[in-house]
Every structure is written in C-alpha cells, then in structure tokens.
Amino acid sequence: MTDVAYDALLFDLDGTVYHGPQVIEGAAETVTAVRELGTAVRFVTNNASKAPSAVAEHLRDLGISADTEEVHTSAQAAAGLLRDRLPAGAKVLIVGTASLGDQISAAGLEPVRTAGDGVSAVVQGHSPETGWADLAEASIVIRAGGLWVATNTDSTLPTERGLMPGNGSMVGALRIATGAEPVVAGKPKPLLFETAARSAKAKRPLVVGDRLDTDIAGAVAAGLDSLCVLTGIATPATLLTAIPAERPTHLGADLTALTQPMDELRVGKQTGWEISEDSGKDALTVRGEGDKLDLLRALCDAAWRTGVSQVRADGDAAAAAVTGLGLA
C-alpha cells in the first residue's frame, strides 16, 4: 500500500489470508509491509470455531505476526449480542465448539448442551462435530420461543481441499426444522467491522475479503470501502453480476495488490481498455489490450451501470484477457 488513504486494514481470513493450514502466497509479506508503513491491522473472521488466541497463534504459525487483541471473531460478536439481550447468568444452549461456549461464559452467561428448564437461547457456530443430536436439542429450545443467534450464515467454508459446508448449511437445517429465523451476529452485519475499527482507532479503515455476500456486503452495510481479492469465493463472473449491496470499491488478484497505489485498484474505466455499452445490446464488447485485472475493473464498472454482464471480445488481445478472466 503505497499511499495513506486508509488508516487500518480489516482482513478477512479464510480465503483471503489462508486456506486452512496453507497461507496464501504473498499474504505474510503483504501484512508485514502494511505494518511497516504504520497502518493498523485487524483480523475479522466469521469462523467461530476457534478462540481469538488460537486464531492469532495459527497466523503466527503461518509467518504472520498477530496479537490476540487484533482478532475479532463472530463468536465474540454473538456473545456480546446475547449479553445485551439476556439477564446475567442466563442459560444458552451451545451448538458449536468449546471455544464458543467459552465466549458465552466470558459474557456472564451459562453455556449448556441440552435443552431443559431455564434455557433462554441458542447460539450456533461452525463445528465439524455438529450432528443431528445437537440440532435436535437446539430445535427444542427454538420451538419453545428461545432466542436463536447464529454466529454467521456462510453456506460454505473455503479449505485447502475446496469448499466445504459452512455454518449456514447447518443453520439452514434448523430453519427447515423450526420455521424460525436466527439473529445473525457476524458478517454481513456491520458489528464485527465496527468493533474492529474502533479497536484500531481508525477513522477510515479498508475491509479486505474474498466473499461478496459477507465481507463486501458487511463493508457496504458499515459504510466502509472494500478490496475484493480473487483467492477465495468471488470470481470475475460473480463480480459482474454483484448486486449493489455486494459491490467492492477495489479489486485485486490477491493481497499483494495492497502494494500498489489504491487508485489503481479502484473499479472504473481503465487506460488501454474500451468497453462498448451500446443500448439494446446483450453483451459488453471489449477492445484494446492491457492488464486483465484492469479489464475486470472496467467491466465491473460497465456491468454495474448497465445491468449487462455478458462479455464479447473484439481482437486477439481482448480475447486473451477475457479468456484469462474465465469470462469467454
């Protein structure tokens, strides 16, 4: 990041900084470079399966300096939400990991694992161990009128082996079983980003993430600029069809984009590329040559203004760039 447009970077983790146990190429070096410029760093994750201290330790194992205080998880957000809505000591049924239960305890509430008298709420976070019995206990509490809080509703979870079912998939099962809707604590709700920005004393933070429906939507909801990277869920095709509530300010291939001037990453018209927007056409026609990410920034600008997302290339250089983006 070669300018000082933003005073803090709020990084998503899964799909942005790492894929499970594998750091994404260039991520560690970029975070180090950002810190050396004096820019505050926060790590904001919807994954509620690990304690903030464990997340920070995992980052350090991957070569990324991180303190526990710099980590903000959806489990923390959910615990805070429940603390604000329930009396001290209220019983909360946990669907998730032990660390989620620890966050509930830290909020002055009593975590339990079975439905029964006095259970006031359910909190649901991702855990690979969640099974039918866990959902059955939660269903009893929800059907009895208990407050239901989901740490997040991400339908998938990016891993080094590909996309796996996320917490939202399990939340979906309970929706069908109960007919109820949870209160969502994590992204795309703005709470996590607002809390992280306050902790960094940031006046103009930038959200960095890979997922339109959580990271970018959360940034939009919080009124913050965002950088979408293509190392996780978002693709050029999904970017072209993004709804207004899920449109990033900037685009980059990966975190190393942050070493460029931010103006170069902004969605908009680009030197070297011409996008034809003739009314009545069923596709955007691309002419020119240059960097394919610049082309994507220009295409997003045109697609979002016109509502046309199909792309046609005119010329060999344009065809190569369009194919390189997977839009042919």
C-alpha positions, -999 to 999 in steps of 0.1 A, spaced: 0 0 0 19 30 -13 -4 57 0 -21 66 32 -57 66 20 -67 42 48 -55 41 84 -64 5 91 -69 -28 72 -96 -52 83 -86 -86 69 -109 -115 64 -90 -148 70 -104 -179 52 -99 -174 15 -81 -141 19 -51 -148 42 -51 -185 42 -68 -217 31 -70 -238 63 -34 -247 71 -19 -231 40 -10 -194 38 -19 -178 5 11 -168 -15 22 -132 -7 -1 -127 23 25 -128 50 48 -104 32 20 -80 25 8 -79 61 44 -72 72 47 -44 46 15 -28 58 26 -29 94 59 -13 85 40 16 70 24 21 104 -11 10 92 -31 -8 119 -41 -44 111 -71 -63 124 -82 -98 115 -120 -102 112 -134 -137 108 -168 -153 106 -153 -186 117 -165 -191 153 -148 -225 158 -116 -211 174 -108 -187 202 -91 -154 192 -59 -166 209 -59 -198 188 -65 -177 156 -36 -154 164 -14 -185 171 -24 -200 138 -15 -168 120 19 -167 137 25 -203 127 19 -192 91 45 -164 94 21 -136 100 25 -115 132 -7 -113 151 -18 -105 187 -49 -119 202 -63 -83 206 -61 -79 168 -85 -108 162 -123 -103 161 -145 -133 156 -182 -139 151 -183 -159 183 -173 -127 202 -200 -108 184 -226 -134 192 -216 -135 229 -219 -97 231 -253 -97 214 -266 -124 238 -251 -105 268 -270 -74 258 -304 -93 253 -304 -117 282 -301 -113 320 -268 -122 336 -264 -159 342 -290 -169 317 -286 -204 302 -276 -206 265 -275 -238 245 -243 -242 225 -243 -256 190 -206 -254 182 -171 -258 196 -160 -255 232 -144 -221 224 -178 -208 215 -190 -219 249 -160 -201 265 -171 -169 248 -206 -173 263 -191 -178 297 -169 -148 294 -201 -128 286 -215 -137 320 -239 -164 307 -241 -201 314 -233 -224 284 -253 -257 283 -255 -286 258 -290 -299 264 -325 -284 263 -343 -281 296 -359 -258 320 -345 -223 321 -326 -224 287 -332 -190 273 -314 -191 239 -294 -210 214 -261 -198 199 -250 -217 167 -215 -216 153 -194 -238 130 -181 -270 143 -172 -301 122 -186 -322 151 -221 -308 149 -246 -336 143 -283 -345 144 -284 -347 182 -270 -311 186 -296 -298 161 -324 -317 179 -316 -300 212 -315 -266 196 -348 -272 179 -365 -279 212 -353 -245 226 -361 -226 194 -396 -241 191 -402 -232 228 -396 -195 219 -359 -192 228 -337 -166 212 -317 -181 183 -284 -164 174 -262 -176 146 -226 -165 146 -228 -164 107 -247 -179 78 -218 -187 54 -231 -216 34 -196 -228 25 -162 -227 41 -131 -225 19 -104 -251 27 -72 -263 10 -93 -292 -4 -121 -269 -18 -154 -256 -5 -169 -275 25 -203 -270 42 -202 -239 64 -223 -228 94 -250 -215 72 -257 -250 59 -264 -262 95 -284 -231 102 -305 -240 71 -313 -273 86 -326 -257 117 -346 -231 97 -364 -260 80 -369 -279 113 -383 -249 132 -396 -224 107 -377 -197 126 -350 -172 116 -319 -166 136 -304 -133 146 -271 -131 128 -241 -117 147 -213 -119 122 -207 -107 86 -226 -93 67 -239 -75 97 -217 -45 103 -209 -52 140 -177 -70 136 -162 -43 113 -174 -15 136 -158 -32 166 -125 -39 148 -123 -3 135 -129 11 170 -103 -11 185 -78 3 159 -89 39 165 -94 40 127 -112 69 110 -110 54 75 -105 16 75 -105 -6 45 -121 -40 45 -102 -68 26 -120 -100 18 -128 -127 -8 -166 -131 -3 -192 -107 -17 -221 -118 5 -202 -115 38 -170 -95 36 -181 -70 9 -217 -68 20 -206 -62 56 -183 -34 44 -212 -18 25 -235 -21 55 -209 -5 77 -203 23 51 -167 13 45 -146 9 14 -135 -26 5 -110 -45 -16 -122 -79 -30 -95 -104 -38 -98 -134 -61 -82 -161 -38 -114 -175 -23 -151 -173 -32 -155 -144 -55 -149 -148 -92 -149 -124 -122 -183 -138 -132 -199 -133 -98 -184 -98 -96 -200 -87 -128 -235 -97 -115 -230 -84 -80 -259 -66 -65 -254 -30 -52 -252 -42 -16 -223 -65 -25 -201 -43 -48 -165 -37 -37 -146 -4 -41 -114 -20 -53 -104 -53 -69 -71 -73 -67 -59 -107 -76 -46 -113 -40 -33 -94 -10 -1 -83 -29 -24 -58 -47 -21 -37 -15 15 -29 -25 1 -8 -54 -15 27 -52 -51 22 -42 -63 44 -71 -50 17 -95 -72 -9 -78 -105 11 -79 -134 -2 -100 -138 22 -130 -127 29 -165 -91 19 -173 -65 31 -197 -60 7 -226 -95 -8 -225 -126 3 -243 -159 -12 -232 -188 -7 -257 -221 -1 -240 -244 3 -270 -280 3 -258 -301 -27 -268 -270 -50 -269 -270 -82 -250 -232 -81 -242 -204 -57 -234 -179 -56 -262 -142 -53 -252 -115 -38 -273 -79 -29 -265 -51 -45 -246 -35 -44 -211 -37 -60 -177 -66 -84 -173 -74 -72 -138 -77 -36 -152 -101 -51 -177 -121 -66 -149 -123 -33 -130 -135 -16 -162 -160 -44 -169 -175 -42 -134 -179 -5 -138 -198 -10 -171 -218 -40 -159 -230 -23 -127 -241 7 -146 -258 -11 -175 -270 -43 -160 -253 -62 -188 -229 -90 -176 -222 -109 -208 -189 -101 -224 -178 -102 -261 -141 -97 -272 -131 -78 -303 -95 -86 -312 -69 -112 -301 -56 -92 -271 -91 -87 -258 -100 -123 -264 -69 -135 -244 -77 -112 -214 -114 -122 -214 -104 -159 -215 -79 -153 -188 -107 -140 -166 -128 -170 -172 -154 -149 -190 -152 -163 -225 
